[in-house]
Amino acid sequence: MITPLPFDTHLFNYPVGKISINTSWNEEDFLIAAKEFQLIYLFSESPVAFNNSSFQLVDIKMIYEKHINAPAEIPEIKHFKSPLSKELQDLAFESGVYSRYKLDTRLNQEEFEKLYRIWIQKAWESNSVLEAPDLQGMVTYSVADKAAKVGLIAVSKESQGKGWGKKLMKFAEAKAFALGAETIEVSTQEANIPACRLYESLGYKLAEKTFVYHWYSDK
């Protein structure tokens, strides 16, 4: 019923699990099984009304997708070649301002920072971080089986509104295409209206919408 998540459990230092809500969902059965956990992610294709106050809507996840068709590279954008720096980590944190790990105020053990530090470190180690000049912005990407994914994307507060987000996305498309990708996807939150508008302006189409809840125990 509830799938344990070893990575999250080890990182947060308490039991974490996940579950997809379907037609067989039963809140009472869930609460009995949930006693073994402190945090559980719940995913649903539609809104869910819960009776217990320990459930909280933390995200409406939007996945956008696009077919890549020989995009042009952007000269100003380069691969990030410098050592992993505080400035790059700060951009990673900026990319998660709408993150459910940040918005869920019950998570107070630096869960957000722990996750995003690991995500940007893994992208840096795999040489998949692209940067705008002087690290005004960055984007991470990956390619597998002709499908690319954008991981983190952020523009520094001082450089927002200058078109760097669009340039970073276009260059990520070009790099992914060069590695054999035919499609590319990026996920964001419905509340992140600027990001949604950016992706739509670049020709991305909404492919999936998921309601994400956190069940959290204060035990």
N, C-alpha and C positions, 0 to 999 in steps of 0.2 A: 504493500500500500504506500508507505512512505519510504523513499529511497535515501539511504544515508549518503552523505557527501564527505568523503574522507579528506579531500583537499581543504574545503572550507572549515571542517571540524578541526583539522590540525592548525590552520592559520588563525582561527578565532579562539581556539583553545576551549571550545564547548561544542556539544553535539549539534550538527546541522543536517537537515534533510530537505527533500523536495517531493512534491506530488503534483500531478496534473488532475484537475477537477473534471470529472465526466458525469455521465448520467447515473452512475452508481454511487456518486458522492453522498456521504452521510456524515454530518457534522459531529454527532455523538461518537460514532465509531472512530473518527479522526482524533478527537480529543483524548480518547483512551490510548490510542497508539502514540500520540504526540508526547506522552509523559516521558518518553525516553530521550526527548530532544529539548533544546533550548530555543532554537530558531528553525523554522521550516518555511521554504518558499512554496507558494501555491500559484499555479498557472491555470488560467481559464480563458476560453475563447469569448466569453461573455461575462458581464458583471455578475457578482454573486452577493446575495444578502446573507450575512452571518448573524447568528444570535449571540455569540460570544464576543466580548469586546477585545479579546486578545488578537483578533484578526484585523489587519490594517491594509488598506489599498495603498501601495507604495509606488506603483508605476503602471502606466499604460504603454507597453512596449510597442514601438512601431518599427517594422523591418521594411526597408526600401530596397528595391532591386533594379538593376539596369543591365541591358546587353551592351557590351563594349564593342565599339566599332572603330578601330584604328585611331585612337585619340592622339593628339599632338602633345609632346612633352613641353613643360613650362620651364624656360631657361633659369628663372630665379630660384626654383626649388631644387634642393640637393638632398642626397642621403646624409643623415646625421652621422658624422665620423668622429666626433669628439668623445671624451670620456663621459660616462653617465654623470650628470650634474644635477644640482639642486634646481637649476632653472628648468631643466627638462622634466623633472619630477613635478615641479609647480605647474607646468603646462598639463601634465597628466591629471593632476588634481582639478585643474580648470575644466578639463574635458568632462569631468564627472559632477559638475555643479547640480545636475538634475538626477544624479544617481540615486537609486532606492537605498543604497547603503549610507548615503549622506542624509537623505531626507527622513529616514526612519530614525526619529530621535531616541528610540529605545536602544539603539545600537550605540553604546558609549565606550567601547573598548578599542577605539581606533580601527574598527573594521574597514571603513572606507579607505583610510590611508594605507593600511596593510595590503589591500587588494590592488589598489592602483599603483603602488610601488612595484609590486610583483609584475603587473601587466606591462608597465613601461620598461622594466628591466628585461623581461623576456623579449620584448620587441627590439630593444637595443642590442641584446646578445645575438639576435638573429639578423641584425643589420636591416631591419624593416621599418626604420623610422625616417621619415622625410621631413625636412625643415624648411621654413621660409628664412630669408636672410636675417642674420643676427638672432635667430631663434624667436622670431616674432610669432611663429606658429609651428605646429607639427601635426603629422598624421602617421598612424601605423597601419600596416596592411599585411595580409597573408594570402597565399594562393595554394589551393589543393584541388586536384581533379577538375581543372579548367574553371574553377569557381573562386573568386576573390572575395575577401571580406576586409572592410575597413574596421579597425579596432577602436583606437582612440583618435580623436581629432580636437584640436583646440587652437585658438588664436589668443595671444596675450591681450589683457584688457586694454593696454595702450595702443594696440594695433588693430583692434576690431573696427569693422566698417570700411576697411581698405581693400577688400576683395581677396584677402589671403585664404580664407576658407575655401572659396571656389577654386583658386589656383592649386591649393593642396589636394583637393579632391580630384581635379583633372590630372594632376601628375601621378597620383596614386592609381588612377585608371590606366594611364600610359604604362607605368611600371608593371601593373598586373597583366596587361595585354601582352607586353613583351615576354612575360613568363608563361604565356599560354592560356590565360584566363579569357573566358568568353562572356562571363557574367560577373557582376560585382554587387555586393550587398552591404548595407550599412544600417545599424540599428540606433534608434534614439528614443526619446520619450515624447509622448503626445504633448506634454507641457512645455517641451523645448521648441517653441514655435519658430524661432530663428533657424534652428537646424532643419526642421521639417521643410521650411520654405526654401532653404539652400538646396536640399536634395531634390525637391520638386523642380526647382529652376534649372537643375542640371539634367533633367529628364528621367529621374528615378520615379518608379511607381510603387505605391504601397502594396506589399506582397503579403504582409501578415500583421495582425494586431492582437496583442495578448494582454490580458489584465493580470497583473502580478500583485499578490498579497504576501505579507509576512505574518506568520503566527509566531509570537514571541512569548516566552515564559520568563518571569522574573525570579524563578526559583534559584 
